[in-house]
Amino acid sequence: QRWVNFSLMMFLRGKLGRYPPWPGKIVSPPKDLKKPRGKKCFFVKFFGTEDHAWIKVEQLKPYHPHKEDMVKINKGKRFQQAVDAVEEYLKKAKGKESVSLLSTSHYVAQSIPPHSLMLVVLSLSLSLSLSLSLSLSLSQDTGSTSIQAADSTAVNGSITPTDKRIGFLGLGLMGSGIVSNLLKMGHVVTVWNRTAEKCDLFIQEGARLGRTPAEVVSMCDITFSCVSDPKAARDLVLGPSGVLQGIRPGKCYVEMSTVDPETITELSQVITSRGGRFLEAPVSGSQQLSNDGMLVIVAAGDRSVYEDCSSCFQAMGKTSFFLGEAGNAARMMLVLNMVQGSFMATIAEGLTLAQATGQSQQTFLDILCQGQMASTFVDQKCQNILQGNFKPDYYLKHIQKDLRLAISMGDSVNHPTPMAAAANEVYKRAKALDQSDNDMSAVYRAYIH
Ligand SMILES: NC(=O)c1ccc[n+]([C@@H]2O[C@H](COP(=O)([O-])OP(=O)(O)OC[C@H]3O[C@@H](n4cnc5c(N)ncnc54)[C@H](OP(=O)(O)O)[C@@H]3O)[C@@H](O)[C@H]2O)c1
């Protein structure tokens, strides 16, 4: 057996979807952090980002032999910074640490003591057979409440599903991915959708069928809903055979649609007035992230419901936040989506101005992606625009609704939102051009004249 004479330097080959290869090292986990059951794993700290996660041992590979390949794949500046941080770390560690190690297979068989030094790299693999909820934004310093939610899915590819019966209303772009992941992770789910045929696929995957929202709520302990807008959310609860008809003391209702805080307050009041327990849990993400179980959940309301939903949130998301009283999650989500919508419109404006002044749009994108504004969002949206692909990942009509609601929220506290107001005008124009059911990136078309 060949000895590898460096400080347990390995890299990780993880099925982590959109995350590129990344260097990291094994550290000891926080004292109160439970180690995931099942497969052997280690707690890893990533260079450059300071994020942490539990990583399966078979996802570890030597760092040095693969470093060059990885640098070729990942040209991002942040990755380069991470590699620089590794080199710096090695320089400092030289002489101090003399941990030697057998081959990878030997390593796998060993129990590695805490504080062992190791480099790991997340490898890009789009074969997302796992629904991962790795919290790459997790930091020991901030102490996110979702640390355990994040680790167990990432490591085992599975979680312990709640034994509570789950209901889900609304199988649109968001709801479909969420329900698939709930089922994959072993939850018992009853579904309902206004257009009933959309339920068929999920029935084949093992879901039960509810005939009305009221029936789903009667059959389940926790019912989630994720529908278009405030009107749909209210209709679903207050309408005939609606949610309210099924609410009994102790039943939980979780509103995941992105709506205004007033709608949340009203729904919370009617549900709790019948003895129900209410949580709002809108999500940040896209259809792709919903399918991948990588949403960010922003919750508020009844904390005990938030806790009861833990395995569901692990299945659908990479992390979750709890923001206190009902209405706060709607407020926060509207602010987030206002920024996202305005940013998308600005990108479209830049791409079209580049073209109008005789500049290459591809070069504009290449330069943008080498700068500080580089992100998956910018890259994907611009690539799709340049390919003329406006298939919805996040409907234009929904982001316009979010801008409209955010502007109105600004109104309510006399806070100026001129950027959002300008962006909203462009989205309105895009809607008038029949782009509502395209992706939000179709706001680009509002600039084509
Ligand atoms: N897509 C994203 O990337 C994304 C990201 C974050 C948050 N969100 C938010 O999540 C929510 C859902 O988004 P989505 O993308 O899943 O939307 P979607 O694909 O348009 O689906 C909308 C869902 O709402 C249902 N619905 C609409 N009006 C209804 C009514 N009056 N009564 C009952 N059901 C009704 C639809 O039923 P039918 O099938 O019968 O039409 C469908 O199931 C929205 O609030 C959106 O802003 C979306």
The ligand as an SDF file (V2000), in Angstrom:
LIG
                    3D

 48 52  0  0  0  0  0  0  0  0999 V2000
  -41.7800   29.1390   -9.4910 N   0  0  0  0  0  0  0  0  0  0  0  0
  -40.8890   29.6370   -8.6640 C   0  0  0  0  0  0  0  0  0  0  0  0
  -39.7200   29.6240   -8.9780 O   0  0  0  0  0  0  0  0  0  0  0  0
  -41.2670   30.2010   -7.3300 C   0  0  0  0  0  0  0  0  0  0  0  0
  -40.2460   30.4490   -6.4410 C   0  0  0  0  0  0  0  0  0  0  0  0
  -40.5580   30.9380   -5.2040 C   0  0  0  0  0  0  0  0  0  0  0  0
  -41.8690   31.1810   -4.8660 C   0  0  0  0  0  0  0  0  0  0  0  0
  -42.8640   30.9570   -5.7630 N   0  0  0  0  0  0  0  0  0  0  0  0
  -44.2580   31.2300   -5.3460 C   0  0  0  0  0  0  0  0  0  0  0  0
  -44.8920   29.9920   -5.1040 O   0  0  0  0  0  0  0  0  0  0  0  0
  -46.2600   30.0700   -5.4810 C   0  0  0  0  0  0  0  0  0  0  0  0
  -46.5660   29.0090   -6.5130 C   0  0  0  0  0  0  0  0  0  0  0  0
  -45.7100   29.2000   -7.6080 O   0  0  0  0  0  0  0  0  0  0  0  0
  -45.6500   28.1680   -8.8240 P   0  0  0  0  0  0  0  0  0  0  0  0
  -44.4630   28.5690   -9.6150 O   0  0  0  0  0  0  0  0  0  0  0  0
  -45.8040   26.7830   -8.3480 O   0  0  0  0  0  0  0  0  0  0  0  0
  -46.9680   28.5940   -9.6060 O   0  0  0  0  0  0  0  0  0  0  0  0
  -47.7620   27.8260  -10.7470 P   0  0  0  0  0  0  0  0  0  0  0  0
  -46.9060   26.8320  -11.4220 O   0  0  0  0  0  0  0  0  0  0  0  0
  -48.4210   28.8930  -11.5370 O   0  0  0  0  0  0  0  0  0  0  0  0
  -48.8790   27.0160   -9.9460 O   0  0  0  0  0  0  0  0  0  0  0  0
  -49.9220   27.6810   -9.3310 C   0  0  0  0  0  0  0  0  0  0  0  0
  -50.7710   26.7010   -8.5650 C   0  0  0  0  0  0  0  0  0  0  0  0
  -51.8450   27.4210   -7.9580 O   0  0  0  0  0  0  0  0  0  0  0  0
  -53.0910   26.8090   -8.3200 C   0  0  0  0  0  0  0  0  0  0  0  0
  -54.1420   27.8110   -8.3060 N   0  0  0  0  0  0  0  0  0  0  0  0
  -54.1600   29.0030   -8.9310 C   0  0  0  0  0  0  0  0  0  0  0  0
  -55.3050   29.6700   -8.6400 N   0  0  0  0  0  0  0  0  0  0  0  0
  -56.0160   28.8690   -7.8280 C   0  0  0  0  0  0  0  0  0  0  0  0
  -57.2690   29.0130   -7.1790 C   0  0  0  0  0  0  0  0  0  0  0  0
  -58.0290   30.1070   -7.3300 N   0  0  0  0  0  0  0  0  0  0  0  0
  -57.6950   28.0040   -6.3960 N   0  0  0  0  0  0  0  0  0  0  0  0
  -56.9310   26.8980   -6.2410 C   0  0  0  0  0  0  0  0  0  0  0  0
  -55.7410   26.7090   -6.8080 N   0  0  0  0  0  0  0  0  0  0  0  0
  -55.2800   27.6980   -7.6070 C   0  0  0  0  0  0  0  0  0  0  0  0
  -52.8140   26.2260   -9.6800 C   0  0  0  0  0  0  0  0  0  0  0  0
  -53.7710   25.2510   -9.9830 O   0  0  0  0  0  0  0  0  0  0  0  0
  -53.9920   24.7660  -11.5050 P   0  0  0  0  0  0  0  0  0  0  0  0
  -52.9880   23.7190  -11.7460 O   0  0  0  0  0  0  0  0  0  0  0  0
  -55.3850   24.2880  -11.5270 O   0  0  0  0  0  0  0  0  0  0  0  0
  -53.7930   25.9840  -12.3780 O   0  0  0  0  0  0  0  0  0  0  0  0
  -51.4270   25.6400   -9.4550 C   0  0  0  0  0  0  0  0  0  0  0  0
  -51.4800   24.4390   -8.7390 O   0  0  0  0  0  0  0  0  0  0  0  0
  -46.4720   31.4900   -5.9880 C   0  0  0  0  0  0  0  0  0  0  0  0
  -46.9630   32.2850   -4.9430 O   0  0  0  0  0  0  0  0  0  0  0  0
  -45.0850   31.9280   -6.4030 C   0  0  0  0  0  0  0  0  0  0  0  0
  -44.9330   33.3320   -6.3430 O   0  0  0  0  0  0  0  0  0  0  0  0
  -42.5800   30.4570   -6.9800 C   0  0  0  0  0  0  0  0  0  0  0  0
  1  2  1  0
  2  3  2  0
  2  4  1  0
  4  5  1  0
  4 48  2  0
  5  6  2  0
  6  7  1  0
  7  8  2  0
  8  9  1  0
  8 48  1  0
  9 10  1  0
  9 46  1  0
 10 11  1  0
 11 12  1  0
 11 44  1  0
 12 13  1  0
 13 14  1  0
 14 15  2  0
 14 16  1  0
 14 17  1  0
 17 18  1  0
 18 19  2  0
 18 20  1  0
 18 21  1  0
 21 22  1  0
 22 23  1  0
 23 24  1  0
 23 42  1  0
 24 25  1  0
 25 26  1  0
 25 36  1  0
 26 27  1  0
 26 35  1  0
 27 28  2  0
 28 29  1  0
 29 30  1  0
 29 35  2  0
 30 31  1  0
 30 32  2  0
 32 33  1  0
 33 34  2  0
 34 35  1  0
 36 37  1  0
 36 42  1  0
 37 38  1  0
 38 39  2  0
 38 40  1  0
 38 41  1  0
 42 43  1  0
 44 45  1  0
 44 46  1  0
 46 47  1  0
M  CHG  2   8   1  16  -1
M  END
$$$$
